[in-house]
Amino acid sequence: MKVLVIGSGGREHAIIKKLKDNKTIAEIIAMPGNGGIAEDATCVNLSATDIDGIVKFAGENKIDYAVVAPDDPLVLGAVDRLNEIGIPCFGPTAKAAIIEGSKVFSKNLMKKYNIPTAAYEVFSDIDLALNYIKTCPIPTVVKADGLALGKGVIIAETREEAKNAIISIMQDKQFGKSGDSIVIEEFLSGPEVSVLAFTDGKTLVPMVSSMDHKRAGDNDTGLNTGGMGTVAPNPYYTKAVADECMEKIFIPTINAMNAEGRTFKGCLYFGLMLTPNGAKVIEYNCRFGDPETQVVLPLLQTDLFEIMQNVSNGTLDKVDVKFSEKSAACVIMASDGYPASYEKGFEITIPEDIKDSVYVAGAAIKDGKLVTSGGRVLGVTSVADTLENAIKLSYEKVERIKFDNAYYRRDIGKKALEV
C-alpha cells in the first residue's frame, strides 16, 4: 500500500516511524515532510495547505490511504476532498474539524451540552470586548476564534494586558481573520493534562495521558511556545480522574458532535485543567498534539495503521488498543531565541545509534547535510520502566546531538516527578 502523510513536523515524523512497523505499507510519502523525515519517507515538496495540489498528486500517484496530521488542512477540508476521489483518510472532515477551527463553536458546543469548561463571553465587536474587560475578573484569558499556530491564547494578568491582547488580535489583526471574533474566558487553575483519543464517532479509546511544557524557559518562565517537551503518563491523571473525564467530557463530546451532524473520526485531543471543581476542558484539537505524539506513540503497542483503518471504517470497537505500562519523556531541542527571532542553517549531527528515537521538525537538507530551518528543531524521546529513567536517558541523548545555537529546557518532567 502507498500511504500519504500530510505535514512537516516532529509529530508527522513520529507518525511515520510508527507506520513503518506495518508490513502491508510498501511506501510512505510525506508532504511536504522535512530533512529528517526524508530518511524514513519519500518527501514531496507540496504545502500542507495546497489542497488542490494534494488531491491532484494523490489521484495521479494512486495513493491508497492518507493521514492528514496538521490542523490547517483538516479545517480546509483535505479529508473531504480526498474522500471525494475515493481515498480513505485518518482525520476529521471540515465540519468536524471546526471543533478546533473555531473557539467560538467549541465553547458554544460545551455550553449547549453541559460539558465542563471555563465560563466565557464571545465578542465580534472590539468596543464591547474592551468595555467587558474593565470589570471582568483578572487574570483572564483572551483567545482568537480561529487557528493561530498555537499562539492565539493570551493569559492576561492585568487589565492592561487584556486590553493589549484584544487590540492586537481584533484591531491589528495579528492572526488575520482568525481574530475577527474572540473568546474571553475565566482563568482556571490546577494541573494541566493532555489526553489524545482515537474515535470513529461511536467508540472512543483514550491514549496514554501526557504533560506538556509550553513555556520557553526553565520553571515555566518565558514566552509560550508550541511545546518544549512532554512526559507520559501524566501523574495527575489518576484512574478516578480518567473515569470522570470519560463520563463527563469524552463521551458527551462525541455525542454532542453526532447530535450536531458533525461526526468526528480521527484523533481528538482534549486539553484539560484539573480544577478544585473537577476536570474542565481548556481546548479541543482535531488532531494529534505536538509534542504529545512523540511520547504517546512510542508507548503504543497495537499497530497504528490497523487502528487508523478501523477508525476510517467505523469499526474501532474491533481493535484491542494497548499501550505499554512504561513511561516516556521527550525533550525538544530548539534554535536559541525561539519562539522570537533565531538564526538557522546550522549543521545537525545525530549519532546513528539514537536516530530511531529522534523526531525531526525544523530541519532541511542543504548541500547533502541536515541543517536547522525552524524554531523547534527536533524532539528526543526515551522509554523506560520509570519516568525518572526516561528523562535521564533523553537528556543523555540530547548531550550527544550537536548543532550551533541549540537550546533546550533542562527541567522537562521535573514537575511530574514531584507529584
Summary of the structure (lengths in Angstrom):
residues: 419
radius of gyration: 20.6
end to end distance: 45.0
largest distance: 60.4
contacts: 1515
relative contact order: 0.14
helix: 35%
strand: 28%
